[in-house]
Amino acid sequence: MSISSQQFESATMQLNNSTDRYGAVSKTFHWLTALLILAAIPLGIIANDIAAAIKNPDIATTSAEIARTAFLFSIHKTIGVASFVVALARIIWALSQPKPGLLNGDKRVESLAAETVHWLLYGSLVMVPLTGWIHHAATTGFAPIWWPFGQNLPFVPKDEMVAEIFSTLHFLLSWLLIISLLLHIGGALKHHLIEKDATLQRMLPGITAAKPSAKQPGHGGAFVSALVIWTLLLGGGGAMGMFAHHKDAQVFETALKPEAAPDAQSETGNAWTVTEGTLSIGVTHLGNLIEGSFADWAADIDFNETPDSEGVHGSVSVDVAIGSLTLGSVTSQAMGKDYFNVAEHPAARFEAEIIKEGEGYVAQGDLTIKDVAVPITMPFELTINGETATASGGFDVDRRGFGIGPTDEGSVKAPVSIAFALTAEKTGQVAKPQAQVSDGPVWVVDDGALEIEVLQLGSPVKGGFGNWTSEIVFAEEPNENGSYGSILTEIDIASLTLGTVTSQAMGQDYFHSSAFPKAIFDAQIMKAEAGYEAVGTLTLKGASVPVTLPFDLLIEGNTAQASGTLNVDRRDFGIGPADEGSVAAAVSINFTLTATQK
């Protein structure tokens, strides 16, 4: 059986477009894309609503609900990536084909609107699934994309800020896709029901040809219109601060209050101060290993290479602020009542004795989480070189022993791994720094907040330090030097929460908290034209910069209230890039406190 040239030409004509009709391939791409998108959109909305409830720490959830939500997200993501591939293939095919002309091309406004919507649709069909895929690749945990698509993308790092940016882009562009889709459907129905032309019929199965109008709109004006809409959408989102914080992020009060920070002191002179370190955690969720870390923790170490009569080389106690945990996409879920319940149990503590075992050491003691103490033996390696020591180790623990998570292992495996690595310097007995002025009444801080604000990508990013101490000496009458007293404030840099850029702020190019864990503000209190001012130095990353902090002060009896704002240039401390392309140079530090005279 042979196919004639006429039959081959006829078959080719049915597959390809012409100036007055769409071919079978274009129709197939159109309806396949529509099927995928109309499936992905409701799945994403439903799964996102359920996930919002799961992430709410006040709403109890079961492992079955978590698994069901992950299943819905996996379907949504897999369909979305499939639609991305189909959209690319559709665009490539469209570029090789003539585009049938509009039947109402002589109506300038309507034809411009139709072409603009087409540009928005084509752009959204690529950008919406792509931004979702990048968001997935940049984060860890939760719902996987199914075969044959992978979980990662080239050149996309595991980074919270990247994940947040593309999550917001995905959110904004998804709504633009929905609006464009509704306009497209509305336009097709208008042509079919009101104008009664063949616009819709040309995309239905079969061969339907219709003569386009003699006048056709150009593509340039429609493309520019679509570009303006995309710019307004993304610019509006930035102006509203949507790129500065994650909509699902929750800020929790840090566990270590200013007065509760341990002072690595030792009566025997064998105290070691941690100068750099990490405290990490790993959990298996839905078959995937999710790794995270605690940004806010403090260790009190007493160690002697020579053991005492009972074979004990010393002791270690570690306080951990649970609210400083980052654990991929399940961070907020981990803070909920069914897990760490950070609102009621904000701190964990590990207390142990250090004992020699074989070639290494073990720390034997109790780990306390959610007021439940569990015996732990943690092996670790220790290397001492003069006054510097490096140590690393870890252990596995059953989360169910602390009442964390479901009793079954359907969605979250029971074993949780905890590991540490640190560098410490031998400090002997650590003396707390004293305020500059010893004369005058001493004031004790009862309550306070230390906040920070910076502009990133034109949007304000706000945060705060959870762990800081202040020593204040203040008299209402000045001394012979005109000083009313002094203030000495120490700030634990690792206790900073700064939205989605917290981990970035701790890095070497910014605060470099592992090498410079403390900031110190040391100043004399002087009278200003309006109120008072603290004149002294702020030390960050080893750089001491002269600063003047104006503040308001109200004293009623033995109680004082103070508040003020210090504006600094982060570049003076070597924090962040030298230019202001992404992060503004000006940083404001705001404080409020209530103090009582001793």
NUBA-689131 format. One record per residue: residue in one letter; x negated, y negated, z negated of N, C-alpha, C, CB in turn. Coordinates in steps of 0.1 Angstrom, whole numbers, plus 5000, padded with zeros to 4 digits. Glycine has a CB too. Example, Ala and Ser with C-alpha at 12.3 -4.5 7.8 and 13.67 -1.06 7.14 Angstrom:
2
A486850574922487750454922486850334922488750454910 S487250224929486350114929487150004921485950064943 
This chain:
598
M499150125000500050005000499149885000501050004988 S499349795009498549675010499449545008497949665024 I498749445003499449315000499149215011499049254986 S500149165018499949075028499348935023501149055037 S498748865032498248735028499448645024497548665039 Q500548655030501748575026502248615012502848595036 Q502248745009502648784995501648734985502748934994 F500348744988499348694979499448544976497848724984 E499748474987499848324986501148294978499948265000 S502148374980503448344972503148374957504548434977 A502448484954502148514940501248404933501448654939 T500248364941499448254936500148124933498248224946 M501148094942501947974940502747984928502847954952 Q503248114924504048124912503248114900504748264912 L501948144901501048134889500547994887499848224890 N500247924898499647784897500747674897498747764909 N500347564892501147444893501147384907500747334882 S502147304909502147214921502547074917503147274932 T502746984925503046844922504546834917502846754933 D505346944920506746934917507247044907507646934929 R506347134903506847234894505647294886507547354902 Y505947364875504947434867504847574871505247414852 G503647634871503447774874503647864862502047794879 A503547994864503848084853502848084842503948224859 V501548054846500448054835500747934826499048044842 S501047814832501247694823502447714814501447574832 K503547784820504747804812504447904800505847864821 T503648004803503248104793502448034782502448214799 F501447954785500747874775501647784767499647794782 H502547714774503447624767504347694756504447554777 W504947804760505847874751505047954740506847964758 L503948004744503048074734502647974723501848144740 T502147854728501747754718502947714709501247634726 A504147694715505247654708505647754697506447634717 L505547884701505847994691504847994680505748134698 L503547974683502547974672502747854663501147974678 I502947744668503047614660504347624652503047494669 L505447664658506647664650506647774640507847694660 A505747874640505547964630504647914619505048104635 A503547854623502547804614503047694605501347754621 I503847594610504247484602505047514590505047384611 P506147594592506947624580506247714570508247694584 L505347804575504547894566503647804558503747994574 G503047704564502147614556502847534546501447524566 I504047484549504847404540505247484528506047334547 I505847604531506247694520505147734511506947824526 A504047784517502847824509502347714501501847884518 N502247594507501747484499502547444487501547354508 D503947454489504847424478504647524466506247424482 I504547654470504347754460502947734453504447894466 A501947704461500647684455500547574446499547664467 A501347464449501447354440501947394426502247234446 A502947484426503547534414502547614406504847604416 I501747694414500747784408499647704401500147884418 K499247594408498147514403498547424391497647424413 N499947414388500447334377500147414364501947304379 P499247364355498947444343500147464334497847374336 D501247384336502347404327503347504332503147274326 I503147564344504047664349503347804349504447624364 A503947894342503348034341503548104355504048104330 T502548174359502648244372502148384370501848174383 T502648474378502148614378501148644389503348714379 S500448754388499548794398500248824411498648914394 A501448874410502248904422502548774430503548974418 E502948664423503148534429501948484436503748434419 I500848494429499548444435499248524448498448464425 A499448664447499148744459500048714470499248894455 R501348684467502248654478501948514484503748644472 T501548424476501148294482499848304490500848194470 A498948384486497748404494498048474507496748494486 F499048564507499448634519500048534529500448744516 L500848444524501448344533500448244538502548264525 F499448214530498448124535497548194545497548074523 S497248324543496448394553497148404566496248534548 I498548424566499248424579499148284585500748464576 H499448184577499348044582498048014588499647944571 K496948044581495648014586495248094599494548044576 T495648224599495348304611496048264623495648454608 I497348234621498148174632497648044637499648164628 G497147964627496647834631495347844639496347754618 V494447934635493247944643493548004657492248044636 A494548094657494948154670495548044679496048264668 S496247954673496847844681495747744686497847764673 F494647734679493547654683492847714696492447644672 V492747844695492147914707493047904719491848064703 V494347924717495347914728495347774733496747954723 A495247674724495347534729494147494737495347434717 L492947544734491747524742491847584756490447574735 A492347714756492547774769493647704777493047924766 R494647654770495647584778495147454784496847544768 I494247384776493747254781492747284793492947184770 I491947384792491047424803491847454815490147544799 W492947534814493747564825494447444831494847664821 A494947354822495547234827494647144835496147154815 L493347144831492347064838492047114853491047054831 S492347234855492147294868493347294877491647444866 Q494447234871495747244879496247104881496747324871 P497047084892497746954894498846944884498346944908 K499146824879500146804869501446754876499746694858 P502546834875503746784881504146644876504946884878 G504546564885504946424882506246414874505046344894 L506346304867507546274859508746244868507346164849 L509946284864511046264872511546114870512246364869 N511146054859511545914856510345824855512445914843 G509345854863508145774862508345624865507145824872 D509445594872509745454875510245374863510745444886 K510545444852510945374840509745364831512145464832 R509145244831507845214825507745254811507445074827 V508745204803508645224788508745374785509645144781 E509845434791510045574788508945664792511345624794 S508345644804507245724809506045704801507045694824 L505745574796504545554788504745624775504445404785 A505945624769506145694756506045844758507645664751 A506545894769506346044772504946084773507146084784 E504146004781502746044782501946024769502145954793 T502345924761501645904749501846024739502145774742 V503146064739503446184731502746304736504946214731 H502546324749501746434754500346434750501846434769 W499746314750498346294745498246334730497846154747 L499246284722499246314708499446464705500446234701 L500246524713500446674712499146744715501646724721 Y498546714727497346784730496246764720496846744744 G496046644715495046614705495346684692494946474702 S496646684688497046754675496846904676498446714672 L497146964687497047104689495647154687497647154703 V494647064690493247104687492847054674492347034698 M493146934669492546884657493246934645492746734657 V494546964645495147024633494647154629496747034635 P494547254638493947384633492447374631494247494644 L491747284638490347274636490047214622489747194647 T490747114618490447054605490847154594491246924603 G491847234596492247334586491147434585493547394590 W490647474597489547584597488247524590489247624611 I487947404593486747344586486947334571486447204592 H488147294567488447284553488347424546489947234550 H488847524553488647664548487247704547489447764557 A486447674557485047714557484247644547484447694571 A484647514543483847434534484147474519484147294536 T485247544517485547574503485347724501487047534500 T485647774489485547914486486747964479484247944477 G487048084481488148144474489548134481488248084460 F490448194474491848204478492048284491492448064480 A492948234500493448324511492448334523494748264516 P492048454527491148464538491848454551490348594537 I491148414562491548424576491348574580490848324585 W492348634586492248774590491448784603493648834592 W491048914605490348954617491148914629490049104618 P490548874641489048874644488348744640488848904658 F489048654633488348524630487648534617489448414629 G486448464616485648464604486048364594484248454608 Q485348364582485648274572484848144572485448334558 N483748154580482748044580482647984594481448084575 L482147864595481847804608480447744608482847684610 P479747754620478447694620478447554617477847714634 F477347514610477147374606478147314596477147284618 V478947404590479947354579479447414566481347404583 P478947324557478447374544479547404534477447274538 K479247474524480247494513480047374504479947624505 D480947274506480847144500482147094497480047044509 E482447044484483747004480484146874487483746974465 M483246784489483546664496483946684511482346564496 V483246774517483646804531484946874531482546904537 A485246964522486547034521487646934519486547144510 E487346834510488446734507488746644519487946654495 I487646604526487946514537488746584548486546464543 F488346704551489046774562490446834557488246894567 S490646854544491946884539492846764541491846914524 T492346644538493246524540493446504555492546404534 L492446514563492646504578493746604583491346524585 H493646724578494546834582496046794578494246964575 F496146734566497446694561498046584569497346644546 L497246474572497746364580498046404594496646254580 L497146474600497346514614498446614616496046574620 S498746694606499846794606501146714607499846884594 W501246604599502546534600502646454613502646434589 L501546414619501646354632502046454643500246294636 L501546584641501946684650503446714649501146814647 I503946714637505346744635506246634641505746754620 I505846504639506546394645506446394660506046264640 S505246424665505146434680505946544686503646444684 L505946654679506746774683508246744684506546894674 L508746674673510146634673510446534684510546574659 L509546444687509846344698509846424711508746234698 H508946514713508846594725510146674728507646694725 I510546744717511846814718513046724721512046904705 G513046614714514146514716514146464730514046404706 G512946434736512846384749513346494759511446344753 A512946614757513446724766514946734766512746854763 L515546734754516946744753517646624759517346754738 K517046504758517646384764517746404779516846264760 H516646454785516646474800517646574804515246524804 H517846684796518646794799520146764797518346914792 L520446694786521846674782522446544787522046684767 I521546434787522046304790521746264804521446194781 E520546274808520146244822520446354832518646204823 K520546474826520946594834519946614846522346584839 D518646594844517646624854516946764851516646514855 A515946794859515346924858514046924850515046974872 T513846824842512646814834512446944825512646694825 L513446984817513447094809513447224817514547094799 Q514247224827514347354835512947384842515347334846 R512147284845510847314851509947404842510147184855 M510247394829509347474820510047604816509047394808 L511247634820511847754817511447864827513447744817 P511647994824511248104833511948084847511648234827 G511248134857511848114871511148004878513348094870 I511447984890510847874898511847764900510447924912 T511547654893512347534894511547414899513147504881 A511847364910511047254915511947124915510547274930 A511347014912512046884912511146774917512646854898 K511646694926510846594932510546484922511546534945 P509346454919508946344910509346204916507446344907 S509446114907509745974912508545924920510045884900 A508745834928507645784937506545714928508145684947 K507045644918506145574909505745654897506645434905 Q504545664893504045744882503245664873503245874887 P503345684859502445604850501045654851503045624836 G500145564848498745594847498445664833497845474849 H497345734832496945804820496245714810496045924823 G495545604815494745524807495545454796494145414815 G496745394799497545324789498045414779498645254796 A498545534783499045634773497945684764499645754780 F496745704769495645754761495245644751494345784770 V495145524755494845414746495945404735494745274753 S497245414739498245414729498145524718499645424736 A497845644723497645754714496445734705497445884722 L495345674710494145644703494445544692493045584712 V495245444695495645344685496445404674496545234691 I497345504677498145574667497245654658499245664674 W496345724664495345804655494545714646494445884664 T494145604651493345514643494145454632492745394652 L495445414635496245354624496545464614497545304630 L496745584618497045694609495945724599497345824616 L494745734605493545764596493145644588492445814605 G493245524594492945404587493845384575492845284596 G495145404578496145394567495945484556497545414573 G495545614560495245714549494045664541494945844555 G493045614547491845564540492245444531490745524549 A493045354536493445234528494245274516494245134537 M495045384517495845434506495045514496496945514511 G493745534499492845614490492945764491493145574476 M493545814503493745954504492546034506494745984516 F491445964510490146034512489246024500489445974524 A489745954489488945934477489246034466489245794472 H490346104467490646204457491446314463491346144445 H491446424456492246544461493546534454491546674458 K494646554462495946544457496346654446496946554468 D495546764447495846864437494846864425495847004444 A493946774425492946774415493546724402491746674419 Q493046784391493546744378492346714369494346864371 V492446604362491346554353491646594339491146404355 F490746664333490946714319489946644310490846864319 E490446634298489546574288488346664285490346534275 T487146614286486046694283485946744269484746624287 A485346864267485446924254484446854244485047074255 L483346804248482346754239482646604237480946774244 K483246574225483446434222482146364220484346424209 P482146224220480846154219480046194207481146014219 E480846214195480046244183479746394182480946204171 A480146474191479946624189478746674197481146694194 A478046594204476846644212475846694203476346534221 P475346824205474346874196472946804198474147024199 D472246794187470946724187469846824185470846614176 A469546904194468447014194467446984183467847024207 Q467747004170466846984159466447114152467446874149 S465347114146464947244140464147204127464147334149 E464547274116463847244104462347304104464547304092 T462147404113460847464114459947404124460947614116 G460447304132459747234142459547314155458347214137 N460547414157460447494169461647464179460447644165 A462047344179463147304188462647284202463847174183 W463547324211463247314226464347234232463047444233 T464047134240465047054247465147094261464646904245 V466347114266466547154280466447034288467947224282 T465547044298465346924307465946954321463846904309 E466247074324466947114337467547244335465847114349 G468747264341469347394340470747404347469547424326 T471147524349472447554355473147664347472247594370 L474447654347475347754340476347794350475947704327 S476247914356477147954367478048064363476347994379 I479148084371480148184368480548244381481348124360 G480848374381481348444393482548534390480248524400 V483548524398484748604396485248654410485848524389 T485748774410486248834423487748814423485948984424 H488248734434489648694435490048744449489848544433 L491148824449491648884462490548944470492348774470 G489649014464488549084470487348994474489049144482 N487448864472486348774475485648724463486948654484 L484348714463483548664452483648514453482148714452 I484048454442484148304441483048264430485548254437 E482148184434481148134425481347984421479748154431 G481147954409481347824404480247784393482747804399 S480447674387479547634377480147534367478247574383 F479547514356479947424346478947304346479947484331 A479447184348478647064349478247004335479246954357 D479047034325478946974312478747084301480146894308 W477447104297477147194286475847154279476947344292 A475647194267474547144259474047264251474847024250 A472747284251472147394244471247344232471247484253 D471347414221470547384209469647514207471447354196 I468347494210467447614210466447604200466847634224 D466247704192465147714182464447844185465747714167 F463147834189462447954193461047954188462547974208 N460548064183459148084179458648214185459048084163 E457448204191456848324197456548434186455648294205 T456448394174456148484163457448514156455048434153 P457948634155459248664148459148654133459748804152 D460348634127460348634112460348784107461548564107 S460548804094460448934088461549024094460548924073 E462548974099463649064104463549074120465049004101 G462449034125462249044140463048944148462749184144 V463448834142464248734149463248624153465348674141 H463348584166462448484171463048344171462048514186 G464348334168465048214168466548224170464348114178 S467048114174468548114177468848014188469348064164 V470048034194470547944204472047924203470248004218 S472447804204473947774205474147694217474447714191 V475247724224475547654236477047614236475347744249 D477247484238478647434238478947394253478847304229 V480147444257480447434271481847354272480547564278 A481847254280483147184283483847254294482947034286 I484947324291485647404301486147314313486747484295 G486547194310487047104320486047064330487646984313 S484747094328483747054338483547164348482447024331 L484347274347484147384356484647354371484947504351 T483847384380484347384394484247534399483447294403 L485347574405485447714409486147724422486147804398 G485647654432486247664446487647614446486147804451 S488447674454489847634456490747674444490347684469 V490247754435491047794424490747724411490947954422 T490047614412489547534400490747504391488747414404 S491747434397492847384389493647504383493747294397 Q493747614391494447724386493747784374494647834397 A492447784374491647834363491847764350490147834366 M492247634351492447554339493847574333492347404343 G494747644340496147664335496247744323496947724346 K497447754317497747824305497447964305499247804301 D497648034317497448174318495948204319498148224330 Y495148104321493748134323492948064311493148084337 F492147964314491347904303492247814294490247814309 N493347764299494247684290493347564284494847764279 V492747494293491847384289492447274280491147324301 A493747254282494447154275494447184260495947134279 E494547314256494547354242493247404237495647454240 H492447454247491147514243490047454252491147664244 P489647324249488747254259487247304258488847114256 A486947384248485447414247485247564245484847334235 A484147604250483647744247482347734240483547824260 R481947834232480747824224480047964224480947774210 F478747964226477948084225476948064214477248124238 E476948154204475948144192475348274191476748104179 A473948274191473248404191471948394184473148464205 E471348504180469948514176469148574187469848604163 I467948534188467048574199466048684193466148454204 I466148804200465348914196464548974207466349024190 K463349024204462549084215463049224218461049094210 E463149254231463549384236462749424248465049384238 G461849524247461049564258460149454262461949604270 E460149424275459249314281459949184280458849354295 G461249184277461949054277462549024263462949054287 Y463648954263464348914251465848934253464048764247 V466648944242468048944243468548834233468649084240 A469748774236470448694227471648764223470748554234 Q471748804210472848874204473648784195472348994196 G474948774199475848694191477248694196475348544192 D477948584195479448584198479648474209480248554186 L480448514218480948414228482448384224480848464243 T482748254222484048214218484748134228484048134204 I485848194234486748124244488148134239486448174258 K488948034240490348034236490548084222491148114246 D489548044213489548084199489348234196490848034192 V488948304206488648444205487148474206489448534216 A486548534196485148554196484848704200484548534182 V484048724210483648854215482148874214484148874230 P481748984208480249014207479649024221480049144199 I478448964222477748964235476248984233477948824242 T475749064242474249084242473849044256473849234239 M473048934256472648874269471048894271472948724270 P470648984280469248994283468748874291468949124290 F467548824288467048714296465448724297467448584291 E464948664307463548654309463048524305463148684324 L461848524299461248394293459848384297461448394278 T459448274302458048244305457648114298457748234320 I456648114290456147994283454747964288456148024267 N454647834292453347784296453047654289453347754312 G452347664278452047554269453347504262451447444277 E453747374265454847314259456147334267454647174256 T456047404279457147414288457547564289456747364302 A458847584289459447724290460447724301460047764276 T460447844308461547864318462247994314461047874333 A463548004315464348114311465448134321464848104296 S465848264323467048294331467548424327466648294346 G468848444328469548564324471048554326469248604310 G471748654322473148654323473748784318473548644338 F475048794319475848904314477148914321475948904299 D477849024320479149044325480049064313479249164335 V481249004315482249014304483649034310482248884295 D484449104302485849124306486749014302486449264300 R487248934312488048814309489248854301488448754322 R489748974301490949004294490749014279491449144298 G489449024275489149024261489448884254487749054258 F489448784262489748644258491248604261488848544264 G492048694267493348654271493348564283494048594259 I492348584292492248494303492848574315490848454306 G493848524322494348584334495248704331493248624343 P495748764342496748884340495949004335497348914354 T496749094328496149214323495749314334497149274313 D496449304345496149394356495049324365497349424365 E494549404374493449354383493949334397492249444382 G495249314399495749304413495149194421497249284412 S495049074415494548954423493148914417495548844422 V492948934404491648884398491049004391491848764389 K489849044395489149154388488749114374487849194396 A488749214365488449184351487049144348488749304343 P486049204354484649154351484349014356483649254357 V483748934348483348804352481848794348484148694344 S481048744358479648734355479248584352478848774368 I478448574342477948444337476448444337478448414323 A475848344343474348344345473848204342473948384359 F472648194337471948064334470548064339472048034319 A470047954341468647924344468247794339468247944360 L467147784331466847654326465347634324467547634312 T464947504323463647464319463747384306462947394331 A462847414297462847344284461547294280463547434273 E461447184272460247134267460247144251460046984271 K459147184246459047204231459047064225457847284227 T459947034216460046894210459846894195461346834214 G459847014189459747014175460946954168458446944170 Q460746874158461946814152462246684160461646774137 V463446684165463946574173464546464165464946614184 A463946344165464446234158465446154166463346144152 K466646124161467546044168467045904169468946054162 P467145844181466745704182467545614174466845654197 Q466945514169467645414160467845284167466845394147 A468945214163469245084169468144984166470545034164 Q468044884174466944794173467044714160466944694185 V468244674156468344594145468944674133469344474148 S468244674122468744754111469544674101467544824104 D469444534102470144454092471544424097469444314091 G472544434088473844404092474744524091473944344106 P476044504091476944614090476844714102478444564089 V477044844099477044944109478444984112476245074105 W478744994125480145024130480145164137480644914140 V481145244133481245374138482445374149481545484127 V482145424161483145434171484145544168482445464185 D485445504167486445604165487045654178487545534156 D487145574188487745604200487245524211489345594199 G487145574223486645494234486645564248485245454231 A486445484258486345544271485245474279487645524279 L484445544287483345494295483645534309481945544290 E484045434318484545464331483545404342485945414333 I483645464354482745414364483545414377481545514366 E483245314386483945294398482945264409485145194397 V483145324421482245294432483145304445481045394433 L482745234455483445234468482745334477483545094475 Q483445434482482945534491483845534504482845674485 L483145514515483945504528485045404527484445644532 G484745294520485745184519486845204508486345164532 S486845324502487945354492487345364478488745484496 P488045314468487545324454487545464449488245234445 V486445514443486345644436486145614422485245734443 K487045664413486945634399486645764391488245564394 G485945744380485645854372485345814358484545944377 G484745904350484445864336483445964330485645864328 F482745924320481846004312482546064300480545934308 G482446194298483146254287482346264274483646384291 N480946254276480146274265479146154263479346404266 W479346074253478445954251478545914236478845834260 T477445854231477445814217476945664217476445904209 S477445594207476945454205476645424191478045354210 E475545364189475145314175475245164176473745364171 I476045104167476344964168476044904154477844934172 V475344794154475144704143475644574147473544704138 F476544514139477044384142477444304130478344404151 A477044174130477344084119478043964125476144044110 E478943904118479643784124478843664124480943764117 E477743664116476743554116475443594122476543504101 P474843514130473643554137472443544128473343464149 N471343614132470043604124469243494130469243744125 E468043484125467243364130466843364144465943364122 N467043474151466743484165468043464174466143614169 G469143434167470443414174471143554177470243344186 S470643664172471143794175472243824165470143904176 Y473343874170474443924161474344064158475843894167 G473444134164473244284161472744354174474644344158 S473044484174472444554185473444674189471044614182 I473144724201473944844205473044934212475144804214 L473145064209472345164216473245274220471145224206 T473445294233474345394239473545494247475445324247 E473845624244473245734251474445804259472545834242 I474145834272475245894280474746024286475645794291 D475546124284475246254290475746254305475946374282 I474746244314475146224328475946344334473846214337 A475646464329476346584334477846584330475746714329 S478246494320479646494316480446404325479746444302 L479846354336480546264345481546344354479646184354 T482746294354483746344364484046234374485046404358 L483846254387484046154397484746214409482646094401 G485946264406486746314417486046424425487146204427 T486246424438485746534446484246514449486446534459 V483646404445482246384447481346404434481946244452 T481946474424481246494412479946574414482146574402 S480046684421478846764423477846694431479246904429 Q478246614441477346544449476646434441478046474461 A477346374431476746274423475646324414477846204414 M475746454411474746514402473446554410475246644396 G473446544423472346594431471146504430472746604445 Q470046544437468746474436468846334442467646554443 D469646314452469646184459470546084451470246204473 Y471246134441472046044433471546044418473546084434 F472346094409471946084395470846184391473146114385 H470746294399469746404396469746434381468346354400 S470946484377471246504363470346614357472646544361 S469946714365469046824360467746774355468946934370 A467146674362465846614358466046494349465046574370 F467146424350467346304342468746314335467246174350 P468846394325470146424319470746314311470046544310 K470046214307470546104299470345964305469746104285 A471345884302471145734305471245664292472245684315 I470445554290470345484278470645334280469045504271 F471545274272471745134273471345074259473245094276 D470244994259469644944247469644784247468244994245 A470444724238470644574240470844504227471744554249 Q470544374227470844284216472244214219469744184214 I473044194208474344134210474143984207475344194200 M474543904218474343754217475743694219473343704227 K475843564215477043494217477043434231477243374206 A478143444238478343384251479343274251478743494261 E479543204262480443094263481843144259480443024276 A482243254264483543314261483243464256484443314274 G483343484244483143614238481643634235483643714247 Y481243764238479843804235479243864247479843894223 E477943894247477243964257476144044251476743864268 A475944164257474844254253473744244263475344404251 V472644194258471444164267470344264264470944014266 G470044344275469044444272468644524285469444544262 T468444654284468044734296468944854297466644774295 L469244894309469945014312468945114319471144994321 T468745224313467745324319468445444325466745374308 L468245454338468845564346467745624355470045524355 K467645754356466645824365465245774362467045804380 G464945744349463645694346463345544349462645774352 A464345474355464145334358464845244348464645304372 S464245154342464845064332465044924339463945044320 V466244884339466644754346467244664336467644784358 P466844534336467444434327468944414331466644304327 V469844414322471244394324471844304314471944524326 T472944234317473744164307475144204308473544004310 L475744254297477044304297477944214289477144444291 P478844134296479744044289480944134283480343934298 F481344104271482444184266483344094256481944304258 D484544134255485544074246485544154233486944064252 L485644084221485644144208486744094200484244134202 L487444184193488544144184488344214171489944164190 I488144144160487844204147489044174138486544164141 E489644274132490744264122490344344110492144304128 G489844274100489444344088488244434091490544434082 N488344564088487244654091487344724104487144754079 T488244684113488444744126488144644137489844794127 A487444694147487044614158487444684171485544584158 Q487844604181488144654194487344574204489644634197 A486644644214485844574223486044634237484344584219 S485844554247485944594261485144504270487444604266 G484644564281483844484290483444564303482544434283 T482844494312482444554325481044514328483444514336 L480244614332478944594337478844624351477844674328 N478344524359478244554374476744564377478844434382 V476344674384474944704387474844744401474344814377 D473644734406473344784420472644914418472344684428 R473345024423472845154422471445174428473745254428 R471045094438469745114444468645074435469745024457 D468844984425467844954415467345074408468344844406 F468145174407467845294399467445414409468945344390 G467345384422467045494431468245594433465845564427 I469445544431470645634432471245614445471645604420 G471445714453472145704466471245644477473345624464 P471845634489471045584500470745444499471845614513 A469645394506469245254506470245164513467845234512 D470945224523471945144530473345164524472045194545 E474245094529475645094523476645154533476144954519 G476145244542477045294552478145374547476245384561 S477945464537478945544531479345504517478645694532 V478345464509478545424495478145284493477745524486 A479045204487478645064484477545064473479944984480 A476744954474475644944464476244904450474644834469 A477244824450477844774437478544884430478744654439 V478244904417478945004409479344934396477945124405 S480644954392481044884380481244994369482444814382 I480744964357480845044345481744974335479445084339 N482845034331483844974322483845054309485244964329 F483944974298484145044285485244984277482745044278 T485845064269486745014258486445104246488245024263 L486445044234486245124222486945054210484745134220 T487145144201487645094187486645144177489145154184 A486245064168485145104158485645054144483845034162 T485045124135485345094121484045064113486145214114 Q484044954105482844924098482645024086482944774092 K481445074085481145164074481145094061479745224076 
